[in-house]
Every structure is written in C-alpha cells, then in structure tokens.
Amino acid sequence: MSYIHIENAGKTFLQNGEEFTALADVNLDIEKGEFICLLGPSGCGKSTLLNGIAGFDLVNKGSITIDGEEVKGPSTNNVTIFQNYGLLPWRTVLKNVELGLESQNMDKKKRKEIARKYLQVVKLENFENSFPHQLSGGMQQRVAIARALAVNPEILFMDEPFGALDAITRMKLQDDILDICKNEKKTIIFVTHDIEEAVYLADRIVVMTPNPGKVKGVLTVPLHHFRDRTSGDFLLVRDKIFELLNMKTEETIEYQI
Amino acid sequence: MKKLRSIKNVIVSLLILIAVWEILFLISDYSEALFPSPFMAFQALIEMIASGQLLESIITSMIRFVIGYGLSVIIAVILGLILGSLPGVFKYINPTLQLLRPISPTAWMPFVVLLFGIGDLPAVVIIFIAAFFPVLLSTVSAVVRIQPIYYKVAENFGIKQPALLWKVILPAAFPGIANAIHLALGSAWIFLVAGEMVGAQSGLGYQIIDARNNVRADILLATIFVIGFIGLVLDYLIGLVEKRILKAWGGAE
C-alpha cells in the first residue's frame, strides 16, 4: 500500500437540517517524497481534503491512512502551514521556531541550535530577535516554514500558504520551497487555487471541482525542477488543467459561429 | 520635550483647580471650619505628615488594598482562564455572574460587617468584590476570543495542558486581561475608601469619617487629595507594568 492511502473519502455537514456534501468519493494514493498540489476553485473541497489528511477535521466517509495507520487527529510528525502563518505574536522569531521542539525532551542549547539552523535555511538568521509583526508577510511565512521544518516532519501540509502574498514575493517563496524540498526530501501536500503555482511546484496535480467537491483528474507533471514558467511544456500542462476544469468552452462557441 | 510639555499641562491643570477653589472660598459665606481654603488644607496636610498620622493611614490602607486587589486579580484571572477554556461549564456559571456583577460592592458591606466585624477584613472583602467580576468576565471573554489558529498550531506541535495554558492561552488573552486589571485597579481603589468608611477604625477612608466627626474639614479635604494622588500613582505604576509585559510579548507600542 502506498504511503498515504485515501479510499472513498468524503465529508458531509448538516446545514439547516439538510445534508451538505463538501467532499465526495476521493480515491488517491501518495508516495513518500511526492509534491502533490490540490488544485481547484473555492468550494471544491481541497482544504476539506487537506484537513482530513492532516487530522484537523476528520472525514466521515471512507478512510485515510498514513503509513498504514488511520488518521485520527493531528500528529506531530506532520506539520501544517497556514495561509495566515499561525505565528505566535508574543514570541520572537527564534522562539516561534523553537515552539515545536519544546514538546520534545531536548535541552535549551540544542533547541536554539536547531532553530537557528532552520532560520538559516529560510534566510532569516538576522531576524531571530524580531517579533512577527515587524516582518513582512513573506518573511512571516518563511518563519512558519522554518518552524515546521525544525521538528523534522514527514509530511508538510500547506493550506494556500502563499495566498496572502503579492505575486513577486509568492514566486520567490515558490522557488524557496522547491529548494527546501530538494534538500530535505519531504512529502508535501499543497493546496492552491493558482494554476501556475501548481504546475510550477507539483510532481502531481490533483484537479478538483465543486458541487459536490470531488477529484476531476490527476495530472502528472512531466517537468523537472527549475521549471521555466514560459516554456512550451509548462503551457501544455497548464492547458490540460484548463481542459479538466472545463474552461475551454469558448473555442467551441467560436466554431458554432 | 514631550515629557516637559506634559509636566507643564499637569501644573497648569492643578493651578486652575486651586484657583477655582480659592475663588469659591472667597465668595462663599460658609465658615472657615466648614469650607477651608486651599492653603488651610495644605497646612492640615503638613500637620498630618508631621504627626505621622498620614503615613500610618496610608500604610494601613495600602496593605488592605494590596491583599484585596492582589488576591482578587490572581483568583479572577486563574478562574477566568479555566472557565474560558470550558465554555460548556461557563454557560451554567455565567447567569449567576451576571446577577452578582451589577450589585455595588458597598451593598455587601452591612452583611460583611455582620459576618466579620469591624476591622481589616470588610475593607479587603469590598476591594476583592470590586475587582473580581470585571477581571473574571474580561478574562473569560479574552480567552473565548483567542483565534482558533493558535490552538491548531499548538495541537499540531503536541502542546497539551497545562503547557497550553501558559504558552498559548495566557499570552494570547493577555492584552484583554491587562486592560481589565488596569480598569479594576481604579474601581478597587474607589471602594477601598467606601469600605474603610463603614467597616474600619483606621486607614484613609476612616480618616475622612474621623475628620468629619471632629469637624476638621481641612483634614478631610487634604485626605481626599491624598487619596486621589495615590490612585493616580497606582494607575501610572500598573500602566508601566502592563506596557513592559506587552512589549516583552511583542505587542505593538
């Protein structure tokens, strides 16, 4: 069985006495070390699926297993990075990165050492005594990434992590995250609604559609790291996604005329 | 420069007060014994300082205040942190709190005196009540308003109770709690005087009653200003502490 195994997973809510399906019949297998993007418009259930795998909000249909064990709640082995960073504003940057290490039995010196190492990885070693509100959004998200990496997780869950950043900062962080996962070899599950971001980052893209949220198709990206956003191959993959999302209907209309 | 200007503001403000008082003294028909001039009140202040009576009253009152206010804040914050984390329990406690909260602490006074007699305890109890409800309710609401993402992050990194309480809940709720502690200080100081006027034979509040009984309006007014001055200093000091903690916890200036 594969590392993450998702079988007929679904999630329903009761809304005004009626059952509402947020996610239906997801079947997906993810291998160790893969970079998976969950891509789709809002309401397609991509965050619901992520929360189901990460254990914050369990699915109530089907099953999700990680390494053969059913997901029953968040695990310290898998860290989630949120869109609004989730940094603790009363802690300095260094203390934020140390947060996850504090629950492990580890002496203070070692903890600081590890935290500093990962601040270096995200190029923020000169900001360890700053408070989060003194940093830009992109820097704050890099602190969150350092904090996640510091506990050496198996899986990184990223829920639209760059959604609140401007386009240029976002591209920089995309390069950073590719760099990091090349060096650290993590399994990454990354939620986004940005098609280019998905093509740029993912080994495989899970394209999802809403009403009810379900997987429309899974695309393997046949590109290698350090992708060129303007190359023909890049555009080809993008084109396929447009097709899966039924966003190419305009052409047929043209033919009718 | 800014400090200098604010000192100027304070001096001018006080001079206006003294001038108004002096004018009222000059135009009113009351006898000097009932409505003394600022200078007479000042003389009474010097007299109290010289005799050591003032210092004694201040120390007595401050001890009562520190015990009553300190205990109240500590218990209210701890209870508030617990109740805020247990909304299911708080639902059953809240109606009673809402019933007790609007009752003036002085309303409890006769009851407290009946139970504990005259002495330190009634004043301490009144101060305790005055600070307790606002701090408790503000702490609960500060805890309830903590952003869910902090709990998610804590859960993800395996931070469990009791570490969760002091690593996440207390610092996240602190700005709201600090504000309540600060406001409660003012009302606790107000009720200290009320408590001592009814339930004690010593302290600043009692000194007012004593001055009235001896028809010493100069001492009475001097004591009132001492009470106001101490309240101002206490407020300033707790503001400093509050700012320092907020700064250490990365709060915006």
Chai-1 contact restraints between the chains, C-beta under 6 A:
chainA,res_idxA,chainB,res_idxB,connection_type,confidence,min_distance_angstrom,max_distance_angstrom,comment,restraint_id
A,P74,B,E155,contact,1.0,0.0,6.0,A-B,restraint_1
A,P74,B,N156,contact,1.0,0.0,6.0,A-B,restraint_2
A,T76,B,G158,contact,1.0,0.0,6.0,A-B,restraint_3
A,V79,B,N156,contact,1.0,0.0,6.0,A-B,restraint_4
A,T80,B,N156,contact,1.0,0.0,6.0,A-B,restraint_5
A,G86,B,I149,contact,1.0,0.0,6.0,A-B,restraint_6
A,G86,B,V153,contact,1.0,0.0,6.0,A-B,restraint_7
A,P89,B,G250,contact,1.0,0.0,6.0,A-B,restraint_8
A,W90,B,P171,contact,1.0,0.0,6.0,A-B,restraint_9
A,W90,B,W249,contact,1.0,0.0,6.0,A-B,restraint_10
A,W90,B,G250,contact,1.0,0.0,6.0,A-B,restraint_11
A,L99,B,F157,contact,1.0,0.0,6.0,A-B,restraint_12
A,G100,B,F157,contact,1.0,0.0,6.0,A-B,restraint_13
A,S103,B,G158,contact,1.0,0.0,6.0,A-B,restraint_14
A,S103,B,I159,contact,1.0,0.0,6.0,A-B,restraint_15
A,F131,B,G250,contact,1.0,0.0,6.0,A-B,restraint_16
